[in-house]
Amino acid sequence: MNIIEHLTRTVTPVLLNNATDENRSSLLEKLYAILVARLADGTVSNSFANATIADDDHSFFDRILPDTTHRTELVQQLSRHYSVPEQETSSLVSRAAPLVMRELRSLAGTTPLNTFLSNNIASVASVIPAWAYAFIPAGILTMLNLSPVHAATTPTVQTTTRTEEHLVATPKRDEGGLMKMLLPIIGLLILGALAWALLKSCNKTEPVATPVVASTTASTTTTTTITEVSAASATNSMAMPVASTDMAVASMPMASGTTMTTTETVATIISSTEPSVVFENGRLSFYFATGKAQVAGNATEKANDILEAAKQGKKIGISGYTDSTGNAAANEKLAKERAQAVRSFLVANGVPQSQLELIKPQDTTGAAGKDQEGRRVDAYIIDDNAIPATATTTVTTVASLAK
């Protein structure tokens, strides 16, 4: 379950009076992640376990984060990053806290709140900004593979594939690497010299083959990519540079033709906070940000094949999907707006409207457990592609050792 997306659908419209505001929506996403991380700690959430908290209890946030200095710094950071006045930011924070608590209790049901949040903490890990690590309990930082000592500067190290997400540690450079590399070579040279001396000392007439000391050096390149995936606007995203370490390693003699290969996997990352476009297997998939119907800015460069087919007179099918979570009526309305946005994009790029056909797929919802599949619209050539019964593209949402 993506807790942040649930809170964005239920709490944000109440706080913003259903208005659309990118900066304030992103500010609230960061706040939700910080509140969830704190309440995932039993020491914090158990103190409110049996308490009745009213929706207008604006002092509730003070009890979640009792340190006055931390509260002030949190408000200032949110205000600075999202260009929202401090006084308004403070009001949003105070009003949001009790509403967030109400929604989290509803989601947890009979499960203890901290247990429920700990089990779903992965959905907020990528949304927490580095400057907020100081406000997160040490136990939760450990669950997220974040070091409290380096909280201000050390982001999460993440390797992403199409099907799952892993947090990995940065490899350490071997100490004494030079000596470890030279010792096997020195040993082989000594053995070779002794063998040569023994053979030379024998008075034999037949030719004696000279021993050859074979050494194979394998070169291994370890590449560690350190990034912090931001679920908010570009003003709060941070990417650390890629660090590359090349180290030559001496080995025992290997058979001729033996090679060592390092394979790098390139992943396609689909963000839940920014629109994107993927062209795969003849199908152009438009992915939309949560609650939005704006087409990605780089869509044109991905749409060349579809646009060329349209120039040849082929019809283009457009199929939209709906989110499997949240309010069904609202999701269906948003799915229609997204399909219309894709149609408008294609028309704007020269496709006659008479060649476009809105086609409802057999299964209109996204794949279970992959919310982004339900926030997409597919465009395809009707003459060449069958309409899929279900979503077939596998994506990874970063919530990227993103953001």
N, C-alpha and C positions, 0 to 999 in steps of 0.2 A: 504493500500500500504506500502511495506517495502522499505523505501527510501534508507537505507544503502545498501541493496542488489542491488538496481538499480544503485547506484553510483559505487558499486564494479564491476558491469558488464561493465559500460560505461567509467568510468574515470580511474580506476586502470590499465587496459591494456595499456592506453595511457601513463601514468606516468612511468610504468615499462617496456615499449616497449614489451608487451606481454610475458614477462618473468614470471616464477613462483617462487615466493619468499614468504615463509610463514611470516617471520618477517615483511617485508615491506608491505605486504598486510594487516596484522593485524594492523600495525601502521596507515595505511591510513584509515581503518575502524573507528578507534578511532578519527582520525582527522575529518572525515566526520560527525560523531555524534556531535562533539563540534561545528562545523560550522553550522550545521542544527539547533542546540539548540540556538545559538546566533541569527541566522537570523529569527528564529520563533518569536523573540521579535520585535514588531513594531518599536520601537525607533531605532533599528539597521538597519532593512531591509528597512524602509521607506526612509532612507538617500540615498539609491541606487535605489529607485523605478524607476526613469526616466533616470538613468545613463547608458551609453553604456560602457560595460566592455569587453575588448578584451581578447581572450584566453591566450595571452602572457603578460597580465598585472600582473607582479609578485609583484607589490606593493599593489595589491588589499587586500591581507591578512592584511596588516598594517592598512587598513581602517576598516576592520571587527573587529580587536582586537587592538585598538589604544594604549593601555597601553603597553609601551615598556617592563616593568618588566614582565607582563603576557606573552607577546610573547616569551621572553627569557626562562621563566620557562616552558612554553608549549613545546618548542623545546627540552629542556633538559630532561624533563620527558619522552617524546616519544623516544628520543635517548637512554636513560638509560633502559627503559622497553623492547625495541625491538633490542638492540645491533646494532643500526645503527649510524654511525658517526654523530656528531652534524651538521657539515657543509652539509652533504647529507640530513639530516632530515630537515634542514632549507630550502634547495632547494625544496624538495618534498612538504613541506607546502606551499611555495610561488607559486609553479606551480599548485598545486591542487586547490587553492581557486577560481580563475576565472573559471576553468572548472566545479567545483561544482556549482557555481552560474549559469552558463549557463544551466546545466542540471535541476536545481531546477526551474528555470524560465520556462523551457520547460514543466516540469511536472505540474506546477501550471496553465499554460495557462492564462486565463483571470481573474482567482482568485488572489486577493492580496497575495503576497508571504508569508507574516507572517500568514495570515489566513489559507492558504493551509498547511503550516508547522505545525501550532498549531493543526490542525485537525488530522494530522498524526504523532504527536510527540511521540506516544506510541511506534512506530517502532524504535526509537533511544534511548529510556529511558535506556534500559539494557546495551547499548554499551558504555555509558558515564562512564569513570573511576572516582573513588571517588576524585582523586587528581585534576580533571578538574572542579569540582563544583564551584571553585572560579572564573572561567572564564565565567560562565553561568549567564545571568540576573536573578534577584531575582524572577521576575514574572514567568519565565519558570521553575525555581526550584520548585515554589509552585505548578505549574501544574503537576509536576512529583512527588509530595509529598516528596520533599527533603528540608531539613532545611538549609538555608544559614549559620546559626550560627554554625551548626555541619557539615558543608560540607566536612571537611577533614576526618572525622572519621565515619560518620553515613551513612550506606548504606540503600537501599530501603528494606522495609519489605514486602515480597511477599508470598501469598499463591496461589498455582497453582492447578487447576483441569484439566481434559482432555479437557474441552470445552471452558473455558474462564479463564481470568487472572484478579486477583484483587489485589489492593494495600491496606493493612490494617494497622491500627495503633497498636502499642504495648499496650496491656492492662495495666492499672495502678493498683497498689496494693491499696486496700481500706485503708484509714487512720482510725485509731481507731478500727481496725478489732477485737482486743481482746475484747473490751467492747461490740461491736455490737454482738459478739458471745455469751458473757456471760449473757447479759441482759435478753433475752428470757428464758434461763435456770433458772436464779434466779427467774424470775416471776412465772414460772411454779412450782418451789419448794415452793414458798410462798403460792401460791394457794392450793397446795397439803397439806401443813401443816395446813392451816386454815380449810380445809375440814375435815381433820383428827381430829382436836380439836373439831369441832362441832359435829361430829359423836360420839366421845368418851364421850361428855358431856350429851348425851341423854341416859336416863336409860331405855333401851329397852332390852327385853330378847332375841329377835330374833338376830341371827348373823348379824353382820354388815360387809359388804365387805369393805376391805381396798382399797382406791383409788390408782390407779397406774398412775404415771406421765410418760407418754410415750414421748420419745424424739428420734427423728431420725436425725442423722447427715449425711448430704450428703457430699461426698468428690468430689470436682471438681478439675480436673487437667487441667490447661491451659498451653499449650505449644506454645511458640512463636519461630519460626525458622527465624533467620536473616541471609540472604545470599545476596551476590552481584553476579549476574550472569555476567560472563565475556564472551564477544563474541570474545575475542582474545586468545592468547596463554596462557598456564598455568602460565607463569611468571607474568601475570597481573591479575590473578584471585585471589579473596579474599573471604574467607568464615568465617563468624563470628560464634562462638560456639552457640549451642542451649541452651537457657535459660528456665528452667522449674520451675514453681511455684506451690506448692501444698498448698491449704488453706482449712481447715475444716470450714464448715459453719453450724451453728445451725439453726434448723427449727422447726416449729410447728409440733405436732404429726401427723404422716402420717399413712394411712391404711397399715395393714400388707401386705407384699409382694411388696410394692411400691419401685421401684429402680430408680436411676438416672444413665444414661449411657452416657459416652463421646465417640463419634465416631471420629476416625481419618481417613481422606481420603488420600490414597497414590496415587500420580500422576506420570504419565510417561512423562518426559520432553524430547522433541526432539530438539536438538540444531541445529542452522543453520550454525554454525562455526566448529563443531566437528562431525565426523561420529559416528553412533550408530546402534545398531541392536535390534529389538524387535521381540519376538516370541509370537504370539497370534492366538488362534483359528486354530492351525495346520499350520500357515503360518509364514515363516521367512522373515521379512521385513528389508532390508538393507537401512538405511538412509545415505545420503552423504552430506558433507559440500558443501556450495555454490561454484560452479565452480570446484569441485574436484571429483575424481573418486577413492579415496582410501577407502577400506573396513575398518571398525572399528577394533581395535586391539583385542577386546574381543568377536569377532564374533564366534570363535570356541566353547566357552562355551554355546552359545545360540543355536547352530546348532545341538545338540545331536540327536533330534528326526528325523530331515531330514537325517542326516548321517546314523542313524540306519536303516531307511527305505531303503536307497540306498544299504546298505549291504544285504538286503533281496531281492534285484534285482528290486525294484520299480523304475520307471522313475521319475525324478525330473524336473518340469517345471520352467522356469525362465522368468519372465515378467517384463519389464522395463517401467518406466513412464517418461514423459518429463515435464519440467517446463512450466506452462501456461503463464509466463511472459518473456519478453526479446526476443532475436533474435531466431527465430524458428529453423533456420538451425544449429546454434551453439548448441542449446538445444538438438536437435535430435542427433547430433554427440556425445555430452557428455552423453546422455542417453545410447547410444550404448556402449560407453567405460565403463560405470558403469555396464551394463549387462555382458560384457566380464570380468570385474573384479570379479563379483560374480561367474561366471562360473569357472574362474581360481582358486578362493578360494575353491570351492567345489572339483575341481580336485585335488588340493594340499592336501585336507583332505581325499583323498581316494575314491572319487566318480568317477567311470569310465566315460569318456567323452561320451561313447555310451549311457549312461543312462540320459544324460542331453539334454534338448530340449528348445531352445529359442522360446517363444510363445508371439506374440504381442497381448496385451489385446484389447478389443473392444474400450475402451476409454483410450488413451495413456497419457492424460494430468492429472495433479493433480487436486484435488477438488478445486473449486473456493474459494479464500480467505485463502487457506491452502497451501502455497507454498511448504512446506516440503513434501507433498503428491506427488508432481511432481518430487522430487529428491530422489526417492527410487526405489529399485528393489526387487520384491517378488520371493521367492523360495518356492515351494510347491510340494506335492506328487500328481502326475497326476492321479493315480488310486483312490485317496480318496477325492480330492478337485476340485471343479469346478473353472474355470477361471473367475474372477470377471469382470463385465462390467465396473465398476468404482471403485475408491479407497474406502475402507471401514474402514480403520483404522483412528481413530480420535486422533490427537496429538496436543500438545501445544508447540509452538516454543518460546524459551526464548532468547529471545533476551537478564535465569534465570538468578527472583529474583532467573539469573542466574546467571554469566557468569562466 
